[in-house]
Amino acid sequence: MLVTSEALPLAKTGGLGDAVSGLTRALRDAHVDATIFMPAYESAMDAACDLVQVAELPGLIGGDATVWAGWVADSEIPVLLLRNDDLYMRPGNPYLDERGKEFPDNGIRFAALAQATKRISVADTPIRVPHVVHAHDWHAALAPLYLHAAGAKRPKTVLTIHNLAFQGLFPMRLADDLGIPHAYRGSDGAEFWGNLSFMKAGLRYADRLTTVSASYAREILTPQFGHGLDGVLRERAHELHAIPNGIDTEVWDPGSDPFLPEHFTVLDMRGKVRNKLEMQRAFGLPTDPEAPLLAMGSRLTSQKMADLAVEVFPSLLAAHPRLQIAVLGCGEPAIEESMRALARRHPRHVGVHIGYDEARGHLLHAGADMLLHGSRFEPFGLTPIYSMRYGTVPIASRVGGLADSIVGLPADPEAEVGTATGILFDGDTTADMLAAVERALETFAQPQRWSAMQKNGMTTHFGWEASAAQYVELYRMLAPVAPVGAPMVAPRPEAASAPVAATMRKRA
């Protein structure tokens, strides 16, 4: 049972939603009965089908709740949804209200998800008990604590760290409301500088820990990247596994992507020009197939170096009169406004869309020539992988998963491209970022070298199969005896007698 706050298309604010849904599909393709468990947001209820109530949870944190079972629409992924309309049926996204402010009861909302996980896991509901509870990020990280406090030997628990910077910190006085025993509130438990840390609870009490790239696994053991939890992680380093994320290569396929006006492949790139023209129109830019088009699609935050990008873009525009820049994302209000102001000053060269929609995101990767993805830390970095898949060359920081997944172009401008798939830069100054984009523009002016980098990226495999196999081995190590039984979610009627391999999802 994969416990999460997001899963595409039920709810998504970033890479977590893509990662959970992609992993679940890959696990099911590997004959694992993998089920997603998450809150019943309005978007989740809308995106699921064949929903039926399967359990009642009276007295749950935050109020009485029910559990609904169903399937992700147009897929063979089963889902369990925790329904408490007072907690989850709200305007905004899973964490923020419509004004962009955090919900003041987020501690209650996600503790309820963790407590519901515990109650399912100790057979307090009619739902079949899972062999492994796989919690994702701080939103689900209390589940291992609740199971440990209940003395449960089964199921075993895994916590995946998708981003250690987000820890779920709340006042310690909330611990009484959340039912956290006093023995778990100390510095050797969930306490973090006087607060209650959901993430630290998971790091302390999960049976195994994973994170999403080898470089990030090493980085979070250091004070620079450990966000105050590096000591806890060093104590458990022997139980920390680095299993990289993948991407859904059917969803992200320029040869069949339904969001694109024209498809293309590494063997026939002509369709990428049509996508570039459509992207220019979508961002209010003049249609010019020869103009270098730089995209930035990420959260507009200091973590993603959006603050540097705002300073770098004017210098680039002054030096390169034909350069176009398209920005897609949202984040810190001050950075959002700076991006809007830049677009107002340079309406023929800068297009900004604050927010996110899936269609525009796919078009951005397909239409841009290059993608700027600076980051002060990056656990994995899905966006540059999408860009490589679509022949868009990433310009990225040499940190975390970015350093693992992107092969940097040699610094010597006369050197062969070789296996390079992008341009990596060190440091976090405007000069560092500016120099990297300048290198990209110089290479863009050399069509043969640029084409070689595009093809290298498009032919690199980033599917989930190898990573899913590592998770399967981890699950088997934790729960070596997993008797066959009824699935957690009843099969769909039309697929009731079909084996897993025969019920793989079919996508338009």
Summary of the structure (lengths in Angstrom):
residues: 508
radius of gyration: 23.0
end to end distance: 27.3
largest distance: 68.7
contacts: 1797
relative contact order: 0.11
helix: 39%
strand: 19%
